[in-house]
Amino acid sequence: MLQPQVASFFHTDTATFTYVVYAPGQRECAIIDSVLDYDAASGRSHTATAQQVLDFVQQHQLQVQWILETHAHADHLSAAVWLQERTGGKIAIGEHIKQVQATFSRIFNIEAEIQANGTPFDTLFRDQEYFQIGALQVQALHVPGHTPADMAYHVQGLGVFVGDTLFLPDVGTARCDFPGGSASQLYQSIQRLLALPAQTVLFMCHDYPPEGREPQSHCTVQAQKEGNIHVRDGISQEQFCERRTARDKTLGMPRLILPSIQVNIRAGHFPEPESNGQVYLKLPVNLL
């Protein structure tokens, strides 16, 4: 039986984990939640972080089969396209990305450019759909709440990549106040994850550690049930929704939400260059 392996890469600027999942003895691998470095002040992007992932893939002589997104991130731009151009592989996300594309194409007034049919993603997963990373079996799980389209990926024999549903127990859970978000849906999605066996490993998409703790990429279902500050055992859906909603009202918009969403609903593609050959991102005023 293949023993899955995971390599993690932490992007300090956005507190994001990128993962490479593979198994010794096979070439196929998947990259989960890649990051494109982006400076909002200058509008410049670069690929130092994605290059680290690419270097790992090449050093281990891996073949990228999948470039997986857990959702259309609001806090960082995806490097999926840059990685695909260099490694191949299919860029995949959950089928409910169509709803997110429809919502944000209206917000950015780019409905003529975004068809809201899931393109240009290569593959759209259904809830509970199985797929393979080489010989590794993976199940895609629809876990809405943070956004309507959030997915988790359960890699047999390794654990679950939970995206922005859960954070580590001392940080809590993801916000639910973006368009289409729902605290009640997030609670139900989390309960689905916490129904897995107690020692199941959960891999985080982010960590925002309190002072004195280094970033950590994973914990167990049991640790979440015993200690999550927002959703541990004994906290009802009503209590969670009340606390999550109150907390969300205190949060500002993520620093990179405007550039991130425009790129990420396009599977990591930037808009087409305009007549002068320059690429532009839009900045809606007094809207969000």
N, C-alpha and C positions, 0 to 999 in steps of 0.2 A: 504494500500500500504506500502510495506517495505521501510524504510528509510535507505539507505546504510550508513555505518560508515567506517572511515578509520583511522588507526593508522600509524604514520610515525616514522621511526628510521633513524637518520642521522649518517653516518659513516664519522667521521671527517678526517681520514687519506686519503680517496679517494673522499671526498665531495659527497658521494652517499646517496640517499634516498632509503630505503626499505619500502614497504607498506604492511599492512595487511588490506584487504577489506572484510567486513562482514556486516550482518544486524542483529539487535537485534531480538531475537526470533527464529533465525535459527542457526544451528551449522556450516554450511558450510562456508568456507572462502577461500581466495586466497592470496598468498604471491607474491609480485611483486619485482623483481630485488634484490635478496638477496646478501649478501656480506660475503665472507670468508676472515678472517684476514690473511694477508700474509706479511712476512718480506723478502724483496728481498735479503738483505745482507746475511742472514743466510739460506734462503730457507725453513724457518719454517712457517707452517700454524697453525692457531688456530681458535677457534669458539666462542670467547667471544661475538662478535656482533650477530652472528646467534643465540646464546643462548638467547639473549634478546628477539628476535622475537619468539623463541620457548616458552620462559616463558610467553609471552603475550598470545599466542595461548592456552597454557594450563590453565592459570589463568582464561581465558574467556570461557573455555570448548568448544573450537572451533575444528572443524574437517577440516583439510586442504584438499581441493578438487583440487586446482591448485597451482602449483609453476610456475609462469609466468616470462619469460624473454622478455624484449623489444628488445634485440639484443644480439649478442656475444660481450660482453663488452671488451674494450681494457685497462681499467683503474682499474679493480678489478676482482678478481676471484669470481665466483658464489658459494654460499653455497647450491645450489639446491639439490645436492645429499645427503649431510649431513642432510638437513631438511627432505627430502623424506624418508630417512631411519628411521627417528623418528616420522614422522607424516603421511606418505602415501602421496597421491596426485599425480597428473600427472604433469611432467615437460613439459612445452609447449613453443613454439616460432613460428615465422612465417615460412612458407614453403620455403622462399628464403634463409634460413640458408644453404641449400644445396650448393648454389653458394659460400658462405663464407667458408664452409668446403672444397670445392674443391680448392679455392684459397690458403688458409692457409695450407692445407695438402701438397701442392707443396712447399710452402715457408719453411716449417719445415721438408720436405722430410719424411712425415709420411703417404703417400698415401696408404701404405699397411695396415695401422691401421684405417684410416678414409675412410669410404665408400662413403662419400658425398651424402648420400641419406636421410639425416635427422636423422638417428639413432646416438646416443641412446636417443634422445628426444622422449617422449611418444606421443606427439601430435604436429602436424604442422598445423597452422591456415592459411587459405586462406584470401585474402583481402575481407573485409565486412562480413566475416563469424560470425554468432552469436553463443554464447555458454552461459552457465548458471553458476553462483556461487550460488548454492542453487536455490532460486527463483529469484535472481538478474539476469537481462539480460545484457549481455556484447557483444559488437561488436569489433572484431579485425580489425584494419585498417593498411594496408601496407603503411608505410611512409618512403620510401628509400631516400638516400642522404648522410647521415652520413656513413651508410653502405648499401649494397643492401638489407639487410634483416630486417631493423628496422620496428618494429610494435608499434602501440599505441593501448591502450585498453580503450574503451568508456563504462563506467559503467553507465547504465541508472539511472538517479536520483542523481548521484554523480559527475561525471566529467570524464576527459580523462587523462590517464597516458601516457604521450607523449614520454617517453624515451629520447634519445639524438637527438631530433629535435630542440626544443626550450629550452632556459634557461630563467631565469627571465629577464624582459625587460632591466635592467641595465647591464646585462651580454651578452645577444645576442642570438647566435645560435651555434650549434655544428659544429665542423670541418668536412671537406669533403675530406681530402687528404689521407685517408686510401685506400687500394686496393678496387676498386669497388665503391668508393665514388663519389658523383656528386653534385656540388653546384646547378646546375639547377634542378636536381631532388629534392634536399632538399627544394629549394624555392617553388616548386610545392606542395610538401608534407605539408609545413607550410601553404600555402594558403588554402589547404584542411581543416586543423585544424582551421584556422582563419575564415573560412566560417560558423563555428558553431555559435549558438546564442551568443550574446555579453557577457552574464553573465555565460556562461559555464566555469566551473573551470578546469584549466589545472594543472596537478600534474607533477612536474619536477622529472627527475631522478638524477640531480645534481644541486648544487648551489655553485658558486664560488663568494661569496659576496665581493664587494669592501669594503675597510676599513671603519669601522663605522657601518656596517649593519650586523645583525645576519642572519644566513642561514634561508631561507624560502622555504617551500615546494611547494607553489602553487600561482597562480594568475588567473585572468580571461582572456578570449579572448579579451575583450575590452582593458584591460591594455596592452596586447601585441600589439594590433593594434595601440594604441596611443603612446606607448613609447619604443618598442623594438629597441635597438640601431642599429640592423642590418636589420630588416625586417618590420618596422612599415609601416602604410599606407603611400603611396606616393613613396616608394622605389621600383623601377622596378626590374624585374628579372635580367636584364643586369647589373644594378648597384649592386645588391646583389652579383651576381657571381663574379664581378670584385673585390669587397671589401672582400668577403669571401676567394677568391683565394689568394689575397695579404696577408691577415691575416694568412692563413694556412702556407704560406712560412716562416713565422717567428716562427712557433711552433716546438718545439722538440717532439720526440716521447714520449708518456706517460710512466711514470716510470715503470709501471707493464705490459706493452703491451706483452712482450715475454712470461712470465708465464701465463698471463690471457687468451690470445687467445688459447693457447694449451689446457687449461682446459675447457674454455667456449664453444669451438666448439664440445666438448665431453659432453655437457649438465652438466658440473660441475664435471665430472669424471677426475681423474688423470690418466696418462698412467699406463698400467699394470706394476707391478714390474718386474725387470730384474732377471737374474739367481741368483743373490746374495740376492734377496728379497727386494732390494731397488728400490724406485720409482725415476725416473729421468725426468727432463724437459730439453729440448734442447735450446741451445743458438746460433742461427745463427750469424756468424761474418761478418760484413761489407755488410749486405744484406738490412736491412730496412733503 
